[in-house]
């Protein structure tokens, strides 16, 4: 499909050159720039679909089509096992470094990044090459302090000869998103709101390199935990792997002990049988707390680059939190968090079904962060997970629906998909070929506008929303906002949100819908490629709000949506002006 589109666009470009031969150099160049933009964006959401393959991007000859999350995880983990993390000298020549590393085997991929210095992630073609490199490594000579003799794949490069002069600057891969001011300028130069949303997604989503680094950090920590549980694995979950992760997001991991051999061995009906002796505990929670306490202490004392260890063992989901300085990640480690892994798998599946899902989630999350609706600091703010569920619920309620409900996915599940965790039904289909989507042709720009309108009039005071059924339900508690947990249905994932934060969210939806409807959706003319562009469309929504100080909203008689939003916005602005005066 992409080849066909590119060919037609190229033909259109060739014909246009003939027609415009006599119209002047400037008009021709301007037209060719537009054709180039058309070629890049002609399929609308296909650009996002290509970019959203980052999580599962592998060799060119791999099979085409969506893969299950567990297949992707397995491949990424295998990559990480063949990789090392190398702290580099800033003046070491890149070519000299590669010549040294290739003595131990073929390198499949490498890249540089910055975090408390320059680091390189090096993936070998064979795990034997990693063993060879580690056999060649020595322990540091430290005269003023003792060191723990722990052999890790986190290595430091040393040069025993005269220092090298730098031959070229290392191209370091970005590990954090671009500043919001730079993003606004980038979006302001796009030709349509659809292109703005695509550009935002491309700028903010995790890169292939960043994902590789996350899996490598998990693999390095697994090496520490293996001292106690030799066959354990540490896997990332949440934003790092569900396709909705933003550059710079935390690294959530869980210590998986279910994969240890012998746990699911069937007892014979007769004859002799041996089993491991185990130490019993009062509850599974007590076991989890003990394991995390010991592993956390081990990582804190012996894990290179791990600092600031916090043991948060009395939380609803016990965890240990620390910073991994070589990668720059803030890490949360839990144990056997199976429900969270199913939530990760579900979000990954929804993101793979339609590229508009991820694009809309990235846009709404960026918009929310720009206006302080979400925050890195725990509190009464709406969380990114709640916003994601709201986007999914909205897409389930389009006509026709863009994505199916969780109950519909459950009904398509086969015997191998059945999953009940702690009494919660976590069953849904994993085979993408069984999911038939309806034909919905709404553009990203249309969906963004409709999202703001949808939630600017949603009856949060009496209704709860559920992606399991795709319908509103009467609220079961008195909290300002109720969003049902997809699997643990008795839980409200927005329980922390207070009335002030909900009012702020609704007011911002009202303002954003009004701006999209009344400030135009066409890009203003730009004087030159180098002059600042005037914010418009999505870029305009990321500017500071005129109703940022809203504390409450008035109940109004229901009117046509656009008129009602304008009336509400004017009222909010008037109230703020009176308060300020």
Phi, psi and omega in degrees: 000317182293325180295317180298313181298316182296321180296314179297321179294322179294319177299318178298322179295316181297315179297322181295325179299319179296315183294328187259012186304326185258009186266357175109149184298318184296313181295325179295313180298318180299319181292318180296326175297320179293321178296319178299319176297321180297318180298319182288328189246003192301331181270010176069264184270358180296329178297320178291322180299318179295315182291329182285355175284001187306317183301322186249015182293124182227215180292152182298334185267010180286162185294145182272147178114163182297141175248156177293154181301323184290328174294318179296314180300319181298318180292318180294321179294322179294322174301313183298324180294338179263014187241156174231155177248121190241123173279121189256155170280136186295336184257010179281134179290137181299317182296320179295320178298314182294322177299320179292314184293324182287350173297336182262356178147172181289137178263126181274322180201147173210155174201159180250153173206168181246133173194103186055043184121182180263131180235156175231134170261123183238118177256119177274159177287337182225146177290337176297329179293323177297316179298321179296317179296318181290327176294331181277348183277150178242170177276147181293148176269104183240119184267335187263355182204159176272156179235154176274121184282066180254123181272111182241159175278011168266108189241159177242135179274134178235150179235111183274349177264190179295145182301145177276151170272140184294133179270328178197160180283131177295135175277102183272132180286138181293139178244357179226155181288162178290154179300153183298326179295319178292323178297316181300317178296320179297315181294326183294341181266357177284162187269342182208165178294324176301316179292326177298315181295319177298316180296319178298316180298316180296325183284331189257335187286160181298139176275166177300319181295319181294323178293318177301318180295322179296316179292326178293320177298317177300319181293321178296320179289328177298325178299327178287312182294335182294345175298330179260321183231087189303333184255014182284167171227154172242122186241143172282151173217180180073216188298335182294335186227351184276358178093355181249012183285141178257144176308129181095356181289159180296160177256105176268130184226155171226141178279111184264110178259353182291338183277357179295130183296145179098345183290329184247020178293131182278136178285132178293158182285335179206168179090184182282153181202138177246148177218158181288144171278139183234153173266126184274154177229172184290327183201167177295325178296319178296322177297314180300316180297318180295315181298313182294324180297316182289314180296320178299317179295321180294316178297319182295319185276325190239349183279112180301131177083358181265120184225165174066042183294130173234128176260112180249074191270345181263005176291165179304320173243101183304143181205164169240140185237136180201169177254137175255098188298319182300329179263337184084008183273142165271123190247138171239124181244123174243179181232126176051048179275075191288324179295319178297324179292323177293323176297320177299315180297321181294314180296321177301315180299314180298321179293330179280337184292322183209125183298339179293336181298306181296318182299317181291322178296313179301318182294313181295320179295317179296316178300317181295319180292323180298332183252013175071020177285327173245163182205153174286340183272128178301142181172211185271010182284156172291138181270163176298324179296317178299317178298319180297316178298322178296320177296316179298317179299317178300315181291331175290339184257014172284166181234101001282163180298146178272326179229153180280165175281166178295324178297323178293321176293325177295319182293337180272353187291148175262179180303324182289342181274349185299131183211118174237117184241117179052041178082000181259133179282108181247028184276131169201160186293144177249346181273110183298331184293342180277349185265116178258118181266148176279160184273102176241124187250016180296142181278167178298320179297318178296318181294321180297315179297317181292328177300312181296319178294319183302312185269351174286342180238009181291138184277073180297335184291340182225351185240147173249152178245147185219125176277352175291317179257341184073020183229160172282149176227155177293136185298144180259000177220178185262006180294157181298328187222137180225115175237118186289134173296130185303325184251313176269079194295344178280353183262147176253112185287348178249025183299332183284344187285131177262174186295324181295318180289325176294316178300321179296317179299313182296317179299320179291326174297317179298313181296317183294320177297318180296318180297318180294327184275335189241347180258008176085153180239021181246137182293130174292157179293146180247134183297316179203171180292344185254349180276150179302135179273147178283124180301138178208166176056233181297322179301323179295329181286342182267355177286161178308139185282151174271354179236031186297332184268013184297137180243336180209160178235145182274147173280132183235155174295136183294126179231176173306142192307309185295320179292321180295318179296317179298318180296316179296318181295316178300320179295317180296318179295320180295318178298318179295320179297318179294320179295318181293324180286000000 
